[in-house]
Amino acid sequence: MDTTGEVLIGIDWGCARHYLVVRRGSQELFAGTVEHSGEGLASFTARLREWCGGDFGAVKAAIELERGAVVDHFVDLGAQVFVLPPKRSAALRDALYTSAAKDDARDARVLLYALASNPGMLRPVRTLSPAQRDLRAACVARHVLLADRNRCVLRIQDRLRGYFPEMLAACRDALDRPWFAELFRMVPTPAAAATVRPSLLAARLRRARCRADVNALLKALRAAPLRVAPGVAESAVRDVQAMLRAIKFSRDEERLVEKRTEAAMDAWRSENPALRKQRERDEEVLRSIPGIGDAVLAALIAETAELLERRDYRALRLYSGVAAVTIQSGGSRQCRMRKAAAPRLRVAVYHWARVAAIRDARSKERYAVLRAGGKTHGRALRGVGDRLLAMACAMLKSGETYRPDADDDAPETP
């Protein structure tokens, strides 16, 4: 590959400073650190302008992250920015350096080598509109809130298991529900379960929109308790109360994130007047498909808006991870799960397929066939998701909404 007239940059990004290696042809122009600050990047840009003669279109940069201030800085200059995922970068570094050593300079040179010698390993950075950026940030915030809530639930399970397993057995699937917080406020220990008034507990649970059988619940909670050391129950109660406060905060924040997502979706629809009608129609078509709700739709738009506009089924199945990876050697051939996928999009397609397999007859039948063929639950849902992506692209091309009685032309998943 002839890169004589191009300025190539390998960037090993960091929190406080970045290590950059700059080369034009066979001449190394710069190798060193650049401070992560406006002044540091401006100083490097002045030198870069001299090296490229003011033509930033002739500048190509490789980095491991597709977002951040450094990426935005080079994209705004007009440079071509490419991404090499960290795992691929690590594999290439191990292939080039047998010592398995790692440092910032070495990582930057690996990225530069990939950019100069094998650009097919890299993918160009996708430029997002302001509405898409806000929508993606809202999806990330929701993802983080759900992960935090799950961690709180796991900690509550651990603490209840240590002193009050009867409560855990009776409410295992409701530890993040508002009514469980009310129940635990009244019955934090086995001793409190023995003295609480059933009528008062029933009234409090009804107010929290819980219709559980209070007598059966109290019978389970009043079973013979564990014998624990002094202070164990008191300490566990304080920890569970802290986790319940964190869960309540997470739910309050999630409601704000939902409003932010709605505002970002409105901005996405109206940011380009020429595409407004098409986007509104596409949204109507996607919402008609079983399994797609507000969260899944927001993730699809935030991560794959341009792919949906192109109706690019092949790219969608690769980017979401539903396309299997084939490993063949001699007479052996295996299909494995694709790990190189967008994590939030993978989760969105998983839940899309999971709900569709419950509510849609075609998806339920597809899931049953795959399970009967010996596929795991996850593999069967990826097969359902693959069919749904193919169906969605076909519907977007035709502009028709979902009809359960329509012929299924989606391709079979191997």
N, C-alpha and C positions, 0 to 999 in steps of 0.2 A: 504493500500500500504506500503510495507516494504522499508524504505529508510535509513536503519541503516548504510549501507556502502557508502551512497551518501552524498555529501555536497550540500545543497540547499541554494540558494541565492535569496532574494527578493530585487529588485533594484528600488528605486524611483529616477528617473534621474532628474537632474537639470542643470542649465547653468553653475554655478560656482562650485557646489559641489553636490554629490549624497548621498542619504541615503541608506545604505545597512544593511540587516539583514541576518546573516549566521547561518545555523543550520545543525547539523549532528545527525540524529535520534531525540532524545528528548532533546539534549544538544544544547543550544544557544552559538555559538562560538564568535559572534561579532554582535554588533548593534551600528551603528554610521555613521558619514559622511566621505566621501572620496573626496578629492579635485579633480576637473576636470583638471588634469595636468598630464604630463608624470611621474613626480616624485610621485604624489599621487597614480596613478594607479599601478606604479611599486612597491611601498611600500605595497599596499594591495595584489598584486600578490605574493610577498614574503611570506606573512602570509598565503595566500591561499595554497601555495605549501606545507607548513607544515601541514595544516589541511587535505589535500587530499593525502598526502604522495607522491606528485609529479605526481599523476595520474589525470590529468585534465579532462580525459574522464568521471570520476565519479562526475564531478561538473555539476550541473544544475542551470541555472539562469533564472529568470522571470523578464520581463521588459515590459513597455507599448509601447515602440517604437521599430520598427524593423530595424532601421538604426541609424548610429551615431558612434562616436569614442568609446563609452563604449561597444556597441554591437560588433564592429569590434575587440576590444581588447579581449573580452572573446572568440569570435569565433577563433581568431588566436591562443589562448592558447589551443584550442581543446575542450573547454567546450561546453555543450549543452545549447543553448539559446532559450528560448521560449517567445512568445509575448502574452500578454493579452490586448486587445484593451481598451482604457480609459473608454469607456461607460460600458463595462462589469466589469471592475475593480470598477467603481463607484457603480454599482448595487450590486456587491458582498460586498463592504464596507458598504452600507446601510443595507444589510441583516445581516451582522455580528455585526455591532455597531448601536444600536437603537438610540443613541444620535445624529446621522447624523454629528458628528464632523469629521474634516478632517485635517490631518497634514502629514508631510513627513514620520514619523515613522509608522503611521497607514497605509499609502498607501503601504509601503514596506512590512509590515506584511500581508496585504491582498494578495499581489502577492505571498508571501511565502506560505500562506495558500492554495491558488489555486494550486500552484506547487506541494505541498505535498499531498493534499487531493483530488483534482479533476483535474488531469493533462489534462483531455479531454477538459477543457475549453480553453486551450492554444494551440497555433500552433507553430511549430518550425520555427525559422528564416531561410529564404531562402538565401543561399549563392549565390552571383552574381559574374560573371566574370568581369574583368576590362572593357571589351567592353560593357557589359550590364550595368555596373555602369555609364559609360560615356553616354550611350544611354538614360538611365533613367534620368540623370542630364539634358540632352538636352531636353527631353520631359517636365521636370519640368520647365526649363527656358522658353520654348515656352508657356506653360500653364500660367506662371506668366506674360509674356509679353501680352498675349491676355487679361488677367484679367485687367492689368493696362490700356490697350487701351480702354477696355469697360468702365472703371471708368472715363477715360478722356472724352469719348463720353457722358456719363451721366452728367458730369459737364458742358460740352458745351451746352447740351440741357437745363439744368437749367438756365444758364446765358442768353441764347438767349430767353428763355421764359419770362425773366424779362424785356427785352427792345426791342427785335426784333423778335416777334413771326412769322412774315412773312417769315423770313429766315429759321426758324426752320420748318415751314410747307412745304416749297419748297425743303428743303435738308435734311429732317429727316433721310433718309436711306443712306446718303452719307457723314456724318459728319467726318468719318475717311478716306475719299478718298483724294488723293493728289489734285484733282481739286477743292475740297471745300476749301482747304487752299488758293489756288490761288484766288478763288472767294471772300473769306473773306478778303484777303489782299486788294482787290480793292473796296469791298463794305462792310465795317465793321459796318456801321450804316445806318439807313433809309435816313439820309441826303446825304450820299455818293451815295446811290442808285438813288437819284433824279438827280445827276449831272454826273454820269459815262457815257462814250460814249459807245453805244452798239457795234460798230465795234471793238473798242479796247478790250472790255470784251470778245467778241466772239473769237478774235485772241488768247487771253491769255488762254481761256478755251480749244480751239483746241490744243494748245501747251501742255496742261495738259491732253490731250486725253479724253476730254469731248465733247460729241455731243449733248448736251442739246439745246433746242430751247431758244436762248438768249432773244428774244422778249417776249416770254411767261414768262420766268424767271424774267425779269425786270418788267413786268406788275404786277407779284405777289409781288415783293419786293417793288414796289412803291405805294402799297396800303396805306391807311391812317395809320400813325404810332401811337404807344402808346405814351401817355404823361407821362414822367418819371421825377423824381427830378433831379436837376443839379448834374452832376458828376456820375450818375448811368451808363449811356451808356459808358463813358470813362473807368470806372472801369471794366465793363463787357468785353469791348474790350480787355483790357490787360489780363484778365483771360483767355479768349478764345484763344488769341495768345499764351499764355503759354501752354495751353492744346494742341494746334496744334503742337507746338515744341516737346512736349512729345510724341505725336502720331508719328511724323516723326522719332524721336529717336527709338521708339518701332519698327517701320517698318525696320529701318536699322539694329537693333539688331536681328530681326527675320530672316533676310537674313543670318546673321552670324550663327545663330542657325541652319538654314537649312543645311549649309555647315558642321557644327559640327555633325549634325545627319547623313549626308551621310558618313562622315569619320567613325563614330561609327558603322554604319551598315556594312561598308567594313571590319572593324576590327572584328565584330561579325562573319561574314561569314568565315574569314580566321583564327580565333584564334584556331580552332581545325581542323587540316587537315583531320582527319578521318570523320568528320561530314560536311565538306565543301560542297560536292556534294548534300547531303541531304538537307542542309540548303538553298542552292541555288534553289533546286527544290521546297522546301516548299515556299520560297519567290515567285517563279514564279506562284505557284498554288494560293497563297493568293492574289497576285496582279491581278489575272484574275477575282476575285469576284467583282461584282459591289459594289461601295461604299468604297472600300479600296484604299486609296491614300498613299502618303509618310508619312503623319502625323499619320494616323490610324495604318499603318503597324509598324511604329516605336514604338508606344504605345503598340501594341500587343506583339512585341518582347521584349520590355523593361520590361513589367509587367508579361508576361505569357509565356516566351520562353520555360521553362521546361514543362509546361502544353500542349503547342502545340506539342512539341516533343513526348509527351506521347499520344497525341490525346485524351486528357481527357475532353470530352464534359461536363460531370457533374460538374467538378471543374471549368471549364471556365464559365459556366452559373451562378454558385454561386458567383465566384470572380468578375464577371462583373456586377452583380446585376440584370440580366434579369430574374432570377428565382424568382417567387413570394413566399411570406411567407404566409403559411396557418394558420389561427387562427380559431379553432373549439371549440365550447362549447355547449354541449347539441345538440339541433337541428340547431344551428347557425353555419355557416361556411363562412369565409371571406378570400379573397386573397388580400394581400397588397404588396406594393412595398418593396423590400429588401433594407434596408438601410446599412447593413454591407457589403460593397463592396469597391473595390479599386476606389477612386474617378476619377483618370485620365483614368483608363480603362473604367469606366462607361461612361465618356464623349466620349471616342473614339468609343465605341460600339453604343452610341446614334447617333453620326454623321455618322457612317457606315450605320446604319439602315435608317437614314433620307435620305441620298443620294440614297441608294438602292431602297427606296420606290418611288423615283422620276424616276430613270433610268432603273430599272429592272422590267419587267412585272410581274414576279412571286411575288416579294416583294410588288409591288404596289397592286396586287390582295389581298395578305394577309393583308395588311394594310387596304384596303377597307372593307374586311370582318369583321375585328375586330372593325372598326369604326361603321359599320352598326349594330354590336351587342351591341352598347352602350359603348364601351371602349373609354377612353380619348385618346388624341393625344399621350401623353407619354406612356400610357399602350400599345397602338397599336404598337408604335415603339419598345417597349421592346419585344413584341411578334415577330416582324419582326427580331429583333436582335437575339432572341433565335433560330429562324429557320436558320439564317445565320451562327451562331456558330455551329449548328448541321451539316449543309451542309459543312462548312469549315473542320470540323473534318473528315467527310466521304471522302471528296476530298483529304485531306492529307493522309488518309489511302490508298486510291487507286492510288494516284499520278496523277490524272487527273485534268486538268484545267477546268474552268467553261464553261458549255455549256447550253445556255438558253433553248434549246429544250429537255434537259434531263429530265427523270422522277424525281419528287420531293419525296424523301424518308425521308425528315426531319420530326421529330415528331411534332404533334400538341401541341400547348401550351394551358394549361388549362385556 
